[in-house]
């Protein structure tokens, strides 16, 4: 079966041929009160007009069906699903302020406890200049009764 675009093009060409053919018939048919010296195309039987019109309607309906199928295949924008926020808690036990990189952003962690809101996903956290990046998986998130938390201890 050819791709849908080729089928649409073929149907459009057929509709164009039928419309052109109908245009010739309509131009050659006498209109009420008009002069009847114009002749009907002898190659086309008069009863064939109804058949051509019904064929044209059927092709138009088929074209609409194909267009709806093409529209259904088009990617549709998906609504953004809000990611549940979690709390990332850093316990700085060094007694000295540290910079911590969390998901590519650098945060200042004073001695003691520092909290920040981040999306509840896999977290990349590390101390720049001291260690390589670490991935903290989804299993590190804990439900505290109010929200999800993930903890990180800094001990140098």
ChimeraX attribute file (.defattr): number of C-alpha atoms within 10 A of each C-alpha:
attribute: neighborCount
match mode: 1-to-1
recipient: residues
	/A:1	5
	/A:2	6
	/A:3	7
	/A:4	13
	/A:5	12
	/A:6	11
	/A:7	14
	/A:8	17
	/A:9	12
	/A:10	12
	/A:11	17
	/A:12	15
	/A:13	12
	/A:14	14
	/A:15	18
	/A:16	13
	/A:17	13
	/A:18	17
	/A:19	15
	/A:20	12
	/A:21	15
	/A:22	16
	/A:23	11
	/A:24	13
	/A:25	17
	/A:26	14
	/A:27	14
	/A:28	15
	/A:29	16
	/A:30	15
	/A:31	11
	/A:32	7
	/A:33	6
	/A:34	9
	/A:35	8
	/A:36	12
	/A:37	9
	/A:38	12
	/A:39	11
	/A:40	17
	/A:41	14
	/A:42	7
	/A:43	6
	/A:44	11
	/A:45	9
	/A:46	13
	/A:47	8
	/A:48	10
	/A:49	15
	/A:50	10
	/A:51	11
	/A:52	15
	/A:53	14
	/A:54	12
	/A:55	14
	/A:56	19
	/A:57	13
	/A:58	12
	/A:59	17
	/A:60	15
	/A:61	12
	/A:62	14
	/A:63	18
	/A:64	13
	/A:65	12
	/A:66	17
	/A:67	15
	/A:68	11
	/A:69	12
	/A:70	13
	/A:71	11
	/A:72	10
	/A:73	9
	/A:74	8
	/A:75	7
	/A:76	8
	/A:77	6
	/A:78	6
	/A:79	6
	/A:80	6
	/A:81	6
	/A:82	7
	/A:83	10
	/A:84	11
	/A:85	15
	/A:86	19
	/A:87	18
	/A:88	20
	/A:89	17
	/A:90	20
	/A:91	17
	/A:92	20
	/A:93	15
	/A:94	14
	/A:95	12
	/A:96	11
	/A:97	13
	/A:98	16
	/A:99	14
	/A:100	19
	/A:101	16
	/A:102	19
	/A:103	16
	/A:104	12
	/A:105	9
	/A:106	14
	/A:107	14
	/A:108	11
	/A:109	19
	/A:110	17
	/A:111	16
	/A:112	15
	/A:113	14
	/A:114	16
	/A:115	14
	/A:116	13
	/A:117	11
	/A:118	17
	/A:119	14
	/A:120	17
	/A:121	17
	/A:122	14
	/A:123	21
	/A:124	15
	/A:125	20
	/A:126	21
	/A:127	17
	/A:128	13
	/A:129	8
	/A:130	8
	/A:131	9
	/A:132	10
	/A:133	16
	/A:134	12
	/A:135	13
	/A:136	16
	/A:137	12
	/A:138	12
	/A:139	9
	/A:140	15
	/A:141	20
	/A:142	14
	/A:143	11
	/A:144	9
	/A:145	7
	/A:146	6
	/A:147	12
	/A:148	16
	/A:149	21
	/A:150	22
	/A:151	16
	/A:152	16
	/A:153	13
	/A:154	17
	/A:155	9
	/A:156	9
